[in-house]
Amino acid sequence: MNAEEFEPGPLADVEYRTDGKRATLVFVRQLRHPPTKVWAALTDPARLRQWSPFVSDRNLATVGEATLTMIDGQDTTLPAKVLRSEPPTLLEYTWGEDVLRWQLESIEQGTRLTLHHTTDDPTMVAKAAAGWHICLVVAERLLDGHPIGPIVGENAMKCGWQDLHDAYAQVLTTAKT
């Protein structure tokens, strides 16, 4: 897919939280698919490879160690550990030093996905929001049966990452809790 064809759509509902040490992005998006289908996209390595910024060396549906490799061309490998897995409603794992907590709630229209992305670097919150926004648009296309492949790195920049970053930075500045 070329950048002219990619439509990122409206901003997701987001919040910025901090406990004084760590910053958390709370990112909420509605998906048109049931939680079981979304769960598979979050945990199955073959599906992750089609939308996520990383690939996993194993299925993330079970608690334990894993390795996540970034697909941005730099082949950065990060240790991960699945901390909680409650199919198909809750998945929590480390991504290097960050913690990702995916909550899936069944709603009439499909699934309300809530991602809590916790990091030591508060400057990463708006960047993470822009990145996850693009990734989840790609994931929804995959779930719709129209996969376009992951959009990361330079391709993300061409597909509106900077505009999304700037818009999320503005929203998150006023949304700190």
C-alpha positions as CSV (number, residue, x, y, z in Angstrom):
1,M,0.0,0.0,0.0
2,N,1.3,3.4,-0.8
3,A,1.1,6.4,1.5
4,E,-1.6,8.1,-0.7
5,E,-3.9,5.2,-0.1
6,F,-3.5,4.9,3.6
7,E,-6.2,6.6,5.7
8,P,-5.4,6.7,9.4
9,G,-8.9,7.9,10.4
10,P,-9.7,9.9,13.5
11,L,-7.6,10.0,16.7
12,A,-8.3,7.3,19.3
13,D,-9.4,8.2,22.8
14,V,-6.1,8.7,24.8
15,E,-5.0,9.6,28.3
16,Y,-1.6,10.3,29.8
17,R,-1.0,8.9,33.3
18,T,2.1,9.1,35.5
19,D,3.0,7.8,38.9
20,G,6.0,10.1,39.2
21,K,8.4,7.5,37.9
22,R,6.8,5.9,34.8
23,A,4.5,7.3,32.2
24,T,1.5,5.4,30.8
25,L,-0.4,5.9,27.5
26,V,-4.0,4.7,27.7
27,F,-5.1,4.2,24.1
28,V,-8.7,3.1,23.4
29,R,-10.0,2.0,20.0
30,Q,-13.2,0.3,18.8
31,L,-12.7,-2.6,16.5
32,R,-15.4,-4.2,14.3
33,H,-14.5,-7.7,15.3
34,P,-15.2,-10.0,18.3
35,P,-12.6,-10.3,21.1
36,T,-11.6,-13.8,20.1
37,K,-10.5,-12.6,16.6
38,V,-8.7,-9.6,18.1
39,W,-7.0,-11.8,20.7
40,A,-5.6,-14.0,17.9
41,A,-4.2,-10.9,16.2
42,L,-2.5,-9.9,19.5
43,T,-1.0,-13.3,20.3
44,D,-0.4,-15.4,17.1
45,P,3.1,-14.7,15.7
46,A,1.9,-15.2,12.1
47,R,-0.8,-12.5,12.6
48,L,1.5,-10.2,14.7
49,R,3.9,-10.2,11.8
50,Q,1.2,-8.7,9.6
51,W,0.5,-5.5,11.7
52,S,2.7,-5.1,14.7
53,P,6.1,-3.3,14.9
54,F,7.7,-6.5,16.1
55,V,7.5,-10.3,15.6
56,S,7.5,-12.8,18.4
57,D,9.4,-16.0,18.6
58,R,6.3,-17.7,20.1
59,N,2.6,-17.4,20.7
60,L,2.0,-14.7,23.3
61,A,-1.2,-16.4,24.7
62,T,0.7,-18.2,27.5
63,V,2.7,-16.8,30.4
64,G,6.4,-17.0,30.2
65,E,9.5,-15.7,28.4
66,A,9.5,-14.5,24.7
67,T,11.7,-12.6,22.3
68,L,10.3,-9.7,20.3
69,T,12.3,-8.6,17.2
70,M,11.6,-5.1,15.7
71,I,10.7,-5.2,12.0
72,D,11.9,-1.6,11.3
73,G,15.0,-2.9,9.5
74,Q,17.3,-2.6,12.5
75,D,16.6,-6.2,13.7
76,T,16.6,-5.0,17.3
77,T,15.7,-7.9,19.6
78,L,14.1,-7.2,23.0
79,P,13.4,-9.7,25.8
80,A,9.7,-10.0,26.7
81,K,7.8,-11.8,29.4
82,V,4.1,-12.5,29.2
83,L,2.9,-11.6,32.7
84,R,-0.8,-12.3,32.4
85,S,-2.9,-14.1,29.8
86,E,-6.6,-14.3,30.2
87,P,-8.0,-15.2,26.8
88,P,-9.7,-13.3,25.2
89,T,-9.9,-10.4,27.6
90,L,-6.5,-9.5,29.0
91,L,-2.9,-9.8,27.8
92,E,0.0,-8.2,29.6
93,Y,3.7,-8.5,28.8
94,T,7.0,-6.7,29.0
95,W,8.6,-5.2,25.8
96,G,12.1,-4.5,26.9
97,E,11.6,-2.2,29.9
98,D,8.1,-1.2,28.7
99,V,4.9,-2.9,29.8
100,L,2.0,-3.5,27.4
101,R,-1.5,-4.3,28.8
102,W,-4.2,-5.1,26.3
103,Q,-7.7,-5.3,27.5
104,L,-10.5,-6.5,25.2
105,E,-14.1,-5.8,26.0
106,S,-17.0,-7.2,24.0
107,I,-19.3,-4.5,22.8
108,E,-22.3,-4.5,20.4
109,Q,-20.1,-3.3,17.5
110,G,-17.2,-5.7,18.2
111,T,-14.4,-5.0,20.7
112,R,-13.3,-2.1,22.8
113,L,-9.5,-2.4,22.9
114,T,-7.8,-0.6,25.7
115,L,-4.0,-0.5,25.6
116,H,-1.9,0.7,28.6
117,H,1.6,1.3,27.3
118,T,3.9,2.0,30.3
119,T,7.4,3.4,29.8
120,D,10.2,5.1,31.7
121,D,10.4,7.8,29.1
122,P,7.5,10.3,29.1
123,T,8.7,11.7,25.7
124,M,7.7,8.3,24.2
125,V,3.9,8.6,25.0
126,A,2.9,10.7,22.0
127,K,5.3,8.7,19.8
128,A,3.7,5.5,21.0
129,A,0.2,6.8,20.4
130,A,1.0,7.7,16.8
131,G,2.7,4.3,16.3
132,W,-0.1,2.2,17.8
133,H,-2.6,4.2,15.9
134,I,-1.1,3.2,12.6
135,C,-0.5,-0.4,13.8
136,L,-4.1,-0.8,14.8
137,V,-5.5,0.6,11.6
138,V,-3.3,-2.0,9.8
139,A,-4.6,-4.7,12.3
140,E,-8.2,-3.8,11.6
141,R,-7.5,-4.1,7.8
142,L,-6.0,-7.6,8.6
143,L,-9.1,-8.5,10.6
144,D,-11.3,-7.3,7.8
145,G,-9.6,-9.7,5.4
146,H,-7.7,-7.0,3.6
147,P,-4.1,-7.2,4.9
148,I,-1.8,-4.4,3.9
149,G,1.3,-5.5,5.9
150,P,2.9,-3.6,8.7
151,I,3.7,0.1,8.3
152,V,6.8,1.0,10.3
153,G,9.9,3.2,10.1
154,E,10.1,5.4,7.1
155,N,6.8,4.0,5.7
156,A,5.0,5.2,8.8
157,M,6.4,8.7,8.3
158,K,5.0,8.6,4.8
159,C,1.6,7.5,6.1
160,G,1.0,10.4,8.5
161,W,2.9,9.4,11.6
162,Q,4.2,12.9,12.2
163,D,0.8,14.5,11.9
164,L,-0.6,11.8,14.3
165,H,2.3,12.4,16.7
166,D,1.7,16.1,16.7
167,A,-2.1,15.7,17.2
168,Y,-1.6,13.2,20.0
169,A,1.0,15.3,21.7
170,Q,-1.4,18.2,21.8
171,V,-4.2,16.0,23.2
172,L,-2.0,14.3,25.7
173,T,-0.5,17.5,27.0
174,T,-4.0,18.5,28.1
175,A,-5.0,15.0,29.2
176,K,-2.4,14.3,31.9
177,T,-3.9,12.7,35.0
